[in-house]
Amino acid sequence: MKPKIYLFVLLLWAMQTAMAAPPDKDPINHKVDEMISAIRRVKATYQIRKQDIYKRLQQTRQALSKTTNLEEKVNLLIQKDALQQQLKALADSERSNIQKIRYIKGLSIIKLLYEKVLSLDHHFSSLVTFNEINKISNPNNYPEFEKVKELIKNKTDKRERLKLTNLLGQNMYTSTIDLFIGLFSADAKPEEKQAELENIQCILDFTLRMNNDLKTIYFETSFLQKTNQKIIEDIERLFVAYTKPVGYQTPLKQCRENDDWESIREKLDAYLDKMQTLQQDSSKVIAYQRMLINLNFPIDKLLQFINEYNSFIDQGVQYYQKFKIILNSYENERQCRSSLPPAYTKLKADIDVSIQKFNLAYRPVEINGSKMKELLYGINEYE
């Protein structure tokens, strides 16, 4: 098989290996494993080819040490130099093919990561809003509370009663104090007042105890959303750096919207063809090495981004575990279950679903120390 055809087949194999991830395997982790498997396959293939040359080189050296014939020595030296050149060419070809695999698989990982961070942004936006939190954490938003306020209004002499301003009337603390003062001074039977107080006791207890905690969930979710926005911006910048060497200039957002991934492949093919041409010209060694480095550097940045993504997902799990503890901390939940707002129960369910999503759909990319070394440097510590 001709070298160029061999390289093409090898590259095609690397792109098409294991088309679908197993059902229990995250697509990104599957792509990482694909990349490592492809790299190992290339290394194993080249190792077989190099072993034959090493064997012939060893035989040549032994023959050199034994012969005394000048002409034979010259021929053996020429043969030795040719074998060493073959080894160098194989090493360059191996390195080039590993870089091709890393680049193609890395592009697939960027694509999958972008979908994940966009999904996370939608997740944070839909999980909880300030209006929802304000609705369940302020007694003024409960019909039962308004009913008692209306009773006080009807049973109190308007000339003697202090009327709260709109601003203070919406403040849960001042409106609650005003309600108690009004309830005690209202011209109503004690048993009627007691009955109304009992009707709203769970609402008051829940909102006064949980108001700050619920708002903490909102603000910290907003913080996670802003952090995710930064990650979106980071991966979009990464894409620019990743595709710049091959001459692709469309931003990631537009590339995704237009499904323009094939254009990157085409530009990569042209880039690789140029590299192969330079590799075959001994006077173009520096230019070839520069192109190889330009292809390698963005992949290193991708691995750095994966570390950033993993840290964020770990942080998200910790936050939602804390939210779950907060929501389960209401000590009178059993006693007041029938009076609690449905939005509170829904929020608890949403938090459970979020924890599951962070552990499954958004889970960290599995790159431990040995995988990282193999992806960065092509080093397999078990070799």
Beta strands, then each sheet from edge to edge (+ up, - down):
end
